[in-house]
């Protein structure tokens, strides 16, 4: 298995448009943490497994099952000797295991794929060659890196603020992030705000044609993963759609 290898895009999600459609979900961060502890995986692995679970159910209900979809995630390549400040981020490519129905197996498969992607020798290529590539024409850069339209899902998980925050005296209850949609079928971003994991989805209306159905599938997909928590009380938690 190679971290940068990507499967073909799903035929169900192949179309692209200029239509951006937004939806928001939330789940107690403790539930994600409990599922991560139960599976000996990271919270990010559990988050990705919930997303992939939603895509699996959506493909099944739309009558177009597939085994895998191309997924891109940011991977930090910062080293201890790097100067303080700023980020060193590379792109990790996964074969999102949509064909795996068992949520435990799905989490472990994603965990291994992320590990391989993180240690892929070419993962830091663009940081290493950045000064040279800055002079290359855009068309050549696209051929070297692959276009983001080849991804069915791009997902990121951003640390949030773990305490109460206020704006002009008003308490901030939730913080939903919405990333740009650079040609992929869906951009998913999660940020944790004071104990609540807030998930913002930006999807292409031509790729995700039934957003209501996808929302139901996403809730069910996260429910499968959260049910892996060792504590039955925590396992009762589910992802909840907000808008």
C-alpha positions in Angstrom: 0.0 0.0 0.0 1.3 3.5 -0.9 0.0 6.6 0.8 -0.2 8.7 -2.3 -2.1 6.2 -4.4 -5.7 7.1 -5.2 -8.5 5.0 -6.6 -10.7 6.3 -9.5 -13.3 8.8 -8.5 -16.9 7.5 -7.8 -19.1 7.7 -10.8 -21.9 8.9 -8.5 -19.8 11.9 -7.5 -18.3 12.6 -10.9 -20.1 15.8 -11.9 -18.9 19.3 -10.9 -20.6 22.7 -10.9 -20.4 26.2 -9.3 -23.1 25.3 -6.8 -21.8 25.2 -3.2 -24.2 23.8 -0.6 -23.5 24.0 3.1 -24.6 21.8 6.0 -23.5 21.6 9.7 -23.4 18.9 12.3 -22.2 18.5 15.9 -21.3 15.7 18.3 -19.9 15.7 21.8 -16.1 15.5 21.6 -16.1 13.0 24.5 -18.0 10.5 22.2 -15.4 10.8 19.5 -12.6 10.4 22.1 -14.3 7.3 23.6 -14.6 5.7 20.2 -10.9 6.4 19.5 -9.9 4.9 22.8 -12.0 1.8 22.2 -10.4 1.2 18.8 -6.9 2.3 19.8 -7.0 4.8 17.0 -6.7 8.6 16.8 -9.7 10.9 16.9 -8.9 11.9 13.4 -9.1 8.2 12.3 -12.6 8.0 13.9 -13.7 11.3 12.3 -12.6 10.0 8.9 -14.3 6.6 9.5 -17.5 8.4 10.2 -17.3 10.5 7.0 -16.5 7.4 5.0 -19.3 5.5 6.6 -21.7 8.3 5.5 -20.4 8.0 1.9 -20.8 4.2 2.0 -24.5 4.4 3.0 -25.1 7.2 0.5 -23.7 5.1 -2.3 -25.7 2.1 -1.3 -29.0 4.0 -1.1 -28.3 5.7 -4.5 -27.7 2.2 -6.0 -24.1 2.9 -6.9 -21.9 1.0 -4.4 -18.1 1.4 -4.8 -15.1 -0.1 -3.0 -13.1 3.1 -2.4 -13.1 6.8 -3.2 -10.1 9.2 -3.4 -9.6 11.2 -0.2 -7.1 13.9 0.5 -6.1 15.0 4.1 -3.6 17.5 5.3 -0.5 16.0 7.0 1.9 18.0 9.2 5.5 17.5 8.1 6.9 19.9 10.7 10.2 18.7 12.2 11.6 19.5 15.7 14.4 21.5 14.1 12.0 23.7 12.0 11.8 27.4 13.0 9.0 28.4 15.4 5.8 29.8 13.8 4.0 28.8 10.6 3.0 25.4 9.4 4.5 22.7 7.2 1.6 20.9 5.6 1.6 18.2 2.9 -1.2 16.4 1.2 -1.9 12.8 2.2 -3.9 10.7 -0.2 -6.1 7.8 1.0 -8.2 5.2 -0.7 -11.3 5.8 1.4 -12.6 2.3 2.2 -16.3 2.9 1.3 -16.7 -0.8 0.6 -15.9 -1.8 4.3 -19.2 -2.1 6.2 -17.8 -3.1 9.5 -17.0 0.2 11.4 -14.1 -1.3 13.5 -12.4 -2.6 10.4 -13.0 0.7 8.6 -11.3 2.6 11.5 -8.3 0.3 11.5 -8.0 0.5 7.7 -8.0 4.3 7.8 -5.5 4.3 10.6 -3.1 2.2 8.6 -3.6 4.3 5.5 -2.9 7.5 7.4 0.2 6.0 8.9 1.5 5.0 5.4 0.7 8.4 4.0 2.5 10.1 6.8 5.7 8.2 6.1 5.5 8.3 2.3 8.9 9.7 1.1 7.2 11.9 -1.5 4.7 13.5 0.9 6.9 16.5 1.6 7.8 17.0 -2.1 6.1 20.3 -2.5 7.6 21.8 0.7 11.1 20.6 -0.4 10.8 21.9 -4.0 8.7 24.9 -3.2 11.3 27.5 -4.2 11.8 25.9 -7.6 8.1 25.1 -8.2 7.2 28.7 -7.6 8.6 29.5 -11.0 6.7 26.7 -12.9 3.6 27.5 -15.0 0.3 26.6 -13.4 -0.5 24.0 -16.0 2.6 22.1 -15.3 2.0 22.3 -11.5 -1.4 20.7 -12.0 0.1 17.9 -14.0 2.7 17.3 -11.2 0.3 17.5 -8.2 -2.9 16.2 -9.7 -6.0 18.4 -9.6 -8.3 18.6 -6.6 -11.2 17.7 -8.8 -9.9 14.1 -8.7 -10.8 14.0 -5.0 -14.2 13.0 -3.9 -13.5 14.1 -0.4 -11.1 16.5 1.2 -11.2 16.4 5.0 -9.4 18.3 7.8 -9.6 18.4 11.5 -8.6 21.7 13.2 -8.0 22.1 16.9 -10.4 24.6 18.5 -10.8 26.6 21.7 -11.4 24.4 24.8 -12.9 27.1 27.0 -15.8 29.6 27.0 -15.3 32.5 24.5 -17.3 35.7 24.1 -17.8 38.2 21.3 -19.0 41.7 22.4 -20.3 40.0 25.6 -22.2 37.3 23.9 -21.1 33.7 24.5 -20.0 31.8 21.5 -22.0 28.5 21.6 -20.6 26.8 18.5 -18.0 27.4 15.8 -18.7 25.8 12.5 -15.9 25.8 9.9 -16.5 25.8 6.1 -13.5 25.3 3.9 -13.3 26.2 0.2 -14.4 23.8 -2.5 -11.4 23.6 -4.9 -12.9 21.3 -7.4 -13.5 18.3 -5.1 -17.0 16.8 -4.5 -17.0 17.7 -0.8 -14.8 19.6 1.7 -15.4 18.5 5.3 -13.8 20.5 8.2 -14.2 19.7 11.9 -13.2 22.0 14.7 -13.7 21.3 18.4 -15.2 24.2 20.4 -15.5 23.9 24.2 -16.2 20.2 24.2 -18.3 20.0 21.0 -17.0 18.7 17.7 -18.5 21.0 15.0 -18.5 19.7 11.5 -19.0 21.9 8.5 -19.6 20.5 5.0 -19.2 22.3 1.7 -20.5 20.1 -1.1 -20.8 20.5 -4.8 -24.5 20.4 -5.7 -23.8 18.5 -9.0 -21.8 15.8 -7.1 -24.0 15.4 -4.0 -27.4 15.6 -5.6 -29.5 14.6 -2.6 -28.1 16.6 0.3 -30.9 15.6 2.7 -30.3 11.9 2.0 -26.5 12.4 2.5 -27.1 14.1 5.8 -29.1 11.1 7.0 -26.4 8.8 5.8 -23.7 10.8 7.5 -25.5 10.7 10.9 -25.9 6.9 10.5 -22.2 6.6 9.5 -21.0 8.4 12.5 -23.5 6.4 14.7 -21.8 3.2 13.6 -18.4 4.4 14.6 -19.5 6.0 17.9 -21.2 2.8 18.9 -17.7 1.2 19.1 -17.1 3.1 22.3 -16.4 0.8 25.2 -18.7 2.8 27.6 -22.3 2.1 26.7 -23.3 5.5 28.0 -20.9 7.3 25.7 -21.8 5.0 22.8 -25.4 6.5 23.0 -24.0 9.7 21.6 -24.7 10.5 17.9 -23.9 13.1 15.3 -26.7 15.7 15.1 -27.5 17.8 12.1 -27.8 21.5 12.9 -28.6 23.1 9.5 
